[in-house]
Amino acid sequence: MPQEQRPAGTQLPLAQRFASALIDLDGVVYHGTAPVDGAVDALAAARSAGLRTLFLTNNASRTPHEVAALVTEIGLPTTARDVVTSAHAAAALAARRIPGARALMVGGLAMKTALSAHGLTPVHKADDDPDLVVQGFAPDVDWRQLAEVAYAVGRGVPWIVTNSDIAVPREGGIAPGNGALAEAVRLATGATPDFAGKPYEPIYREALSRTSGPHLVIGDSLDTDIAGGNRMGLPSLLVLTGITSLRDLVAAPPSHRPTYVGLDLQELFHTRESVTYDGSRWICAGWVVSASGHDLTLQPPNGDIATRRQLLDAARALCQAAWARPDMGTSQALATWQNWTHLR
């Protein structure tokens, strides 16, 4: 879909429009171990309507069985076959490149399990004559392990990293993610790894091999979920239950713009009017975005705005206007939208 038409409307609910959904977990289905409001019911209904659900996670420290158990525990029965982790995507990539390889492994049980499942032999030292390096994440990864990676990579051994996430949220705050650890090795060696997780191709290749199309990517992150969908040429739905705000969305570059936008997973069951442009204004469900001086302004429709879900049409009109006119400011329109949101 041309980027200028995004966010798009739909005359058919997305749960009926697509055969399979590739769904992020944290910020979409759950926050930590608590389900996102309405997410379990929405996905259960989507499954009943025939939508195949597959969960994609950059978390390389849990096995698919562990992830499936967590999703099942919050009320959505799930098997390991319904889960693709960045560790398994990395192991699959390694096995395609060198079947039966000796892989210098960084990470915990999840990484070891993934390598073994793909017929690879984990080793732990650069002097163990590895065929390639597969760097995953575990909380106890230390300098010695990173040094072994650097030694091997410095000798020209191919280097695969599960995911490029620079930071991860923890109870105490933000902590370095696997991408930060990989960056330390990159700075030391000058080498560049191949990444397996979102937004890169390998994790999607694994997901697509398990499902039939058409596919819809669903997530809360512009950097991983939406950028990954765009990289693969797949339609995407951004839900606003996680880390992305409307301000972030309005400022998104073309590579990070979703096909569809929803407040939450209930968006799977809604139809949406398309945003129309009359030459000077962007209009959606009565909301009007227009240029005033150097700023875009937002005007509500006549009548009562009954629900926050109706406000989503305003957000969609504002995004399309801001993406079409990057020279215009958005502070006035964002403030208007925020004021209406608070009133609901």
Secondary structure as UniProt FT lines:
FT   HELIX           3..5
FT   HELIX           14..17
FT   STRAND          20..23
FT   TURN            27..29
FT   STRAND          30..31
FT   TURN            32..33
FT   STRAND          34..35
FT   TURN            37..38
FT   HELIX           39..48
FT   TURN            49..50
FT   STRAND          52..57
FT   HELIX           64..73
FT   TURN            74..75
FT   HELIX           80..82
FT   STRAND          83..85
FT   HELIX           86..97
FT   TURN            99..100
FT   STRAND          102..106
FT   HELIX           109..117
FT   TURN            118..119
FT   STRAND          121..123
FT   HELIX           126..128
FT   STRAND          132..135
FT   TURN            139..140
FT   HELIX           143..154
FT   TURN            155..156
FT   STRAND          159..161
FT   STRAND          167..170
FT   TURN            171..172
FT   STRAND          173..176
FT   HELIX           178..189
FT   STRAND          194..195
FT   TURN            198..199
FT   HELIX           201..210
FT   STRAND          215..219
FT   HELIX           222..226
FT   HELIX           227..232
FT   STRAND          236..239
FT   TURN            240..241
FT   HELIX           246..250
FT   HELIX           254..256
FT   STRAND          260..262
FT   HELIX           265..269
FT   STRAND          276..277
FT   STRAND          281..284
FT   TURN            285..286
FT   STRAND          287..292
FT   TURN            293..294
FT   STRAND          295..299
FT   HELIX           308..324
FT   TURN            326..327
FT   HELIX           331..343
//
